[in-house]
Each structure stands twice: as C-alpha cells, then as structure tokens.
C-alpha cells in the first residue's frame, strides 16, 4: 500500500484549507473591528455654540415647540431628548459645531403634575447625557408653564458641579403660586400676594442656591382683561419675583396682551417669539 504517498499528497491540501480558514478568520476579525469602530463613539464631545434648551409643561412632549422653533429659525439644528421614568435618556436629531443657535428640547416620559418634584432631577440627567455628546459651558433656557418650575427645582436642589452654567432664562406662563383663585387675585399689578401657596412656599426654601449670574425674563399672558391666560393667573406668573428678583443679576417681567395669549398659544405668540429672539440672541 502507498500510505506514505497518500499522506504526502494530503498535506498540501490540509495546509491550503488551514490557510484559507486563517485568512477568512483574519478578514472576519478586521470587518468586526471596523463595524465596532463605526458604531462605537470614541471621539470627544462636539463643541457647540451656546444652545437654547426648551422644556414644556404638563404632558408636553419633545414636539411641543415645533411651531415655535419654525418661527425662530426653520433651519436650526435641533436635538430632542426624552427622559424615561427610570432615568434612562434617549434622543433624536443632531447638533453641529457650525450651528449659530442650536436648540435642545428636553421632555419627560411622564410630565404630569404628580412627577413635578422629580423633574428637576430628570432634567439634570438629561444635561449629563447631552454633555457626553456635546461640549458647551453656558446655555439659555425657555420653560413654558411647569417647565419654569422644572428649572427652578433644578437650580435649587439638583444642580451638580460640572454642569454647564445657565446664562439667560425665560419662563412663560409659569404658575409659581399655583393656579387657584384661592391664592391669586385677578390683577396684573400688585405689591403683595393674596396668599402664598404650598407650591411657592417650597421654592422659597432654597432660593439662595440660585446662581446670581442669571439674566431672567418672566412673561405672562392676559386674555381679554381677565388678568389670566385662561389657565394661569398673571399674579401667579409674576410671583416668580419672590424667588428670582433678589437672587439673579437681572430680572424683568413682561405682560403680553391681545391675540393668541391663552396659555397654550403663548409659545407661538408673535410678541413672545420676538422677545425670545431679542433676549436670547
């Protein structure tokens, strides 16, 4: 039998097969590495210009400000961030380093009144998430309705060392003294509150934690001489002075009257849009 010859003939074939397998393995490993590099971010956060962060009120989603954003800058870079009730954060959109006025919308999966005490913490989680992707030292903030209470809660209780600094703040139709007539008179000018609500009392506790470098504009809407935007009394909105006026670098109040001044319409009111442009940009 020619066993030795058969073995010698098989050796080159075996070596060839081994070589092919090795080559395929190396190619697969290279492809896998390239795939991982493509979908794993190893770069530093993208440096962007001062962004403006929008936060809606009760039951507001990341789409709440679509009309406002279109009115401000239809071509703006927009990042929409949502915080779930378990604290996980997700986003859609992208910001670029060349954008002059990047916009970030932050909303909560559950933005009901019941979760208001923890929304300031959720906001801080969103800031941390954003900073892993984008680099900026200061930002502006617009809070509509309870969105103004979110930033107040954050500044007083949840701001962390290393968080970017709030430069300019606008709150729009924010119910600092709740919405009940029990606490608020039907007036647009006042020197004393009818009664301090538990909500306002809570924000008066840690107001010394609010940074003194902030410039603030507090806007209220009035429908048909009612001293209310049909949801929040003007007196409640301007009760924000008791929290911010003596704490920040600059505090202003503006009352918007006329058309489109109801609570939900304020975010797209033409006068409000112009005030935002002038104050922020």
C-alpha positions in Angstrom: 0.0 0.0 0.0 1.2 3.5 -0.8 0.1 5.0 2.6 3.1 7.3 2.9 2.5 8.7 -0.6 -1.2 9.3 0.1 -0.3 11.2 3.3 2.2 13.4 1.5 -0.5 14.2 -1.1 -3.0 15.2 1.5 -0.6 17.5 3.5 -0.7 20.4 0.9 -4.5 20.2 0.8 -4.7 20.3 4.5 -2.3 23.3 4.6 -4.3 25.0 1.9 -7.5 24.5 3.9 -5.9 25.8 7.1 -4.6 28.8 5.2 -8.0 29.6 3.8 -9.6 29.3 7.2 -7.0 31.5 8.8 -7.4 34.1 6.1 -11.2 34.1 6.5 -10.8 34.4 10.2 -8.5 37.4 9.9 -10.8 39.1 7.4 -13.8 38.5 9.7 -11.9 39.9 12.6 -11.0 43.0 10.6 -14.6 43.5 9.5 -15.8 43.1 13.0 -13.4 45.7 14.3 -14.4 48.1 11.6 -18.0 47.6 12.4 -17.4 48.2 16.1 -15.4 51.4 15.4 -18.2 52.6 13.2 -20.9 52.3 15.9 -18.8 53.0 19.0 -18.1 56.6 19.7 -14.5 57.1 20.7 -14.3 60.8 19.9 -14.6 63.7 22.2 -17.9 65.6 22.6 -18.6 68.0 19.7 -18.0 71.6 20.7 -21.1 73.7 20.0 -22.1 77.3 20.5 -24.4 78.3 23.4 -27.5 76.2 23.0 -31.1 77.2 24.0 -32.9 74.5 25.9 -36.7 74.3 25.8 -38.7 72.4 28.4 -42.5 72.1 28.1 -45.1 71.9 30.8 -47.6 69.3 31.9 -47.9 66.4 29.5 -45.7 68.2 27.0 -43.6 66.1 24.6 -40.4 66.9 22.6 -42.7 68.1 19.7 -44.4 70.8 21.8 -42.2 73.5 20.5 -42.2 72.6 16.8 -44.2 75.7 15.8 -42.0 78.0 17.9 -38.8 76.5 16.5 -40.1 77.0 13.0 -40.9 80.7 13.8 -37.5 81.3 15.4 -35.3 79.5 12.8 -36.7 76.9 10.4 -33.2 75.7 9.6 -32.0 75.4 13.2 -30.1 72.3 14.4 -32.5 70.6 16.9 -31.8 67.8 19.4 -34.8 66.3 21.1 -34.2 64.5 24.4 -36.6 62.4 26.3 -36.1 61.2 29.9 -38.0 58.0 30.9 -39.4 57.4 34.4 -36.5 55.1 35.3 -34.0 57.8 34.5 -32.8 56.5 31.1 -32.3 59.1 28.4 -32.8 58.9 24.6 -32.5 61.4 21.8 -33.3 62.2 18.2 -31.5 64.7 16.0 -28.0 66.1 15.8 -26.2 69.4 16.6 -23.2 70.7 14.6 -20.3 72.9 15.6 -21.2 75.4 13.0 -24.8 76.0 14.1 -25.3 79.6 15.3 -28.3 78.9 17.6 -28.5 75.2 18.4 -31.8 74.2 20.1 -32.3 71.3 22.5 -35.8 70.2 23.6 -36.0 68.2 26.8 -39.2 66.4 27.8 -40.2 63.7 30.2 -42.0 60.4 29.6 -44.2 61.3 32.5 -44.5 65.1 32.8 -47.7 65.0 34.9 -48.1 67.3 38.0 -47.5 64.2 40.2 -43.9 63.8 39.0 -43.0 67.6 39.2 -40.9 67.0 42.4 -38.5 64.8 40.5 -38.5 66.5 37.1 -35.6 68.7 38.2 -33.6 65.6 38.8 -34.6 64.2 35.4 -33.5 67.5 33.8 -30.1 67.1 35.4 -29.8 63.5 34.0 -30.6 64.9 30.6 -27.9 67.6 30.9 -25.4 64.9 31.8 -26.4 62.8 28.8 -26.2 65.8 26.4 -22.7 66.7 27.7 -21.4 63.2 26.8 -22.2 64.1 23.2 -21.7 67.9 23.1 -19.4 70.4 24.8 -20.7 73.8 25.9 -20.1 75.9 29.0 -23.2 78.0 29.1 -26.8 77.7 27.9 -30.1 79.6 27.7 -33.4 78.1 28.9 -37.0 78.6 28.0 -39.6 76.9 30.3 -43.3 77.0 29.4 -45.8 76.5 32.2 -44.4 73.9 34.6 -41.2 74.0 32.5 -40.3 77.1 34.6 -40.8 75.2 37.8 -38.5 72.4 36.5 -35.6 74.8 36.1 -36.3 76.4 39.5 -36.3 73.0 41.1 -33.1 72.0 39.3 -31.3 75.2 40.3 -32.3 74.9 43.9 -31.9 71.2 44.5 -30.2 69.2 41.7 -27.5 71.3 40.0 -24.2 69.5 40.1 -20.6 70.6 40.0 -19.5 70.3 36.3 -23.0 71.1 34.9 -22.9 73.9 32.3 -24.0 77.3 33.6 -27.4 78.8 32.9 -26.9 82.3 31.3 -30.3 83.5 30.3 -33.7 82.3 31.5 -37.2 82.9 30.2 -40.2 81.4 31.9 -43.5 81.7 30.1 -46.9 81.3 31.8 -45.3 79.6 34.8 -47.6 79.1 37.8 -45.2 79.9 40.6 -48.1 80.5 43.0 -50.3 77.6 41.8 -53.3 78.3 39.6 -56.1 78.6 42.2 -58.1 81.8 42.8 -57.6 80.9 46.5 -54.0 82.2 46.2 -54.3 84.7 43.4 -56.2 87.8 42.8 -57.4 88.9 39.3 -54.8 91.7 39.0 -51.8 92.4 36.8 -50.1 94.8 39.1 -49.6 94.1 42.8 -47.2 94.6 45.7 -48.5 91.7 47.9 -49.9 88.3 47.3 -53.4 87.3 48.2 -52.0 84.1 49.8 -48.8 82.1 49.5 -49.4 78.6 48.1 -47.6 75.5 49.3 -46.0 75.3 45.9 -44.5 78.8 46.1 -43.5 78.2 49.8 -41.5 75.2 48.7 -39.5 77.2 46.2 -38.8 79.9 48.7 -36.9 77.4 50.9 -33.7 77.0 48.9 -33.7 80.1 46.7 -30.2 81.1 47.9 -28.9 78.2 45.7 -29.9 80.0 42.5 -26.8 81.4 40.8 -26.5 85.2 40.9 -25.2 85.5 37.3 -28.5 84.6 35.6 -30.4 87.2 33.4 -34.2 86.4 33.6 -37.3 87.4 31.7 -40.6 86.3 33.2 -43.6 86.5 30.7 -47.3 86.3 31.4 -50.2 86.3 29.1 -53.6 88.0 29.6 -56.8 87.1 27.7 -59.5 89.9 27.4 -58.6 91.8 30.6 -59.1 88.8 32.8 -55.7 89.0 34.5 -55.1 85.4 33.4 -54.1 83.4 30.3 -57.2 81.2 31.0 -55.1 78.7 32.9 -52.6 80.6 35.0 -53.3 83.9 36.7 -50.9 86.8 35.9 -50.4 87.2 39.7 -49.2 83.6 39.9 -46.8 84.1 37.0 -45.3 87.3 38.4 -45.0 85.6 41.8 -41.7 84.4 40.3 -40.3 87.7 41.5 -40.3 86.4 45.1 -38.0 83.6 44.0 -35.7 85.3 41.5 -35.8 89.1 41.7 -33.2 89.4 44.6 -31.2 86.4 43.5 -30.3 86.9 39.9 -28.2 89.5 38.1 -31.2 90.9 36.1 -35.0 90.2 36.5 -37.7 91.6 34.1 -41.5 91.0 33.9 -43.5 91.4 30.7 -47.2 91.1 30.2 -48.4 90.1 26.7 -52.0 91.2 25.8 -54.1 90.8 22.7 -54.5 87.9 20.4 -53.0 84.4 20.9 -52.4 85.0 24.6 -54.1 81.9 26.1 -51.8 79.5 28.0 -51.2 77.0 25.1 -50.9 79.8 22.5 -48.2 81.7 24.3 -45.4 79.6 22.9 -46.2 80.7 19.4 -47.4 84.3 20.2 -45.6 86.7 17.8 -44.7 89.1 20.6 -43.3 86.2 22.7 -41.3 84.9 19.7 -39.8 88.4 19.2 -39.0 88.7 22.9 -37.2 85.3 22.8 -35.1 86.4 19.8 -34.2 89.7 21.3 -33.4 88.3 24.8 -31.5 85.1 23.9 -29.9 86.0 20.6 
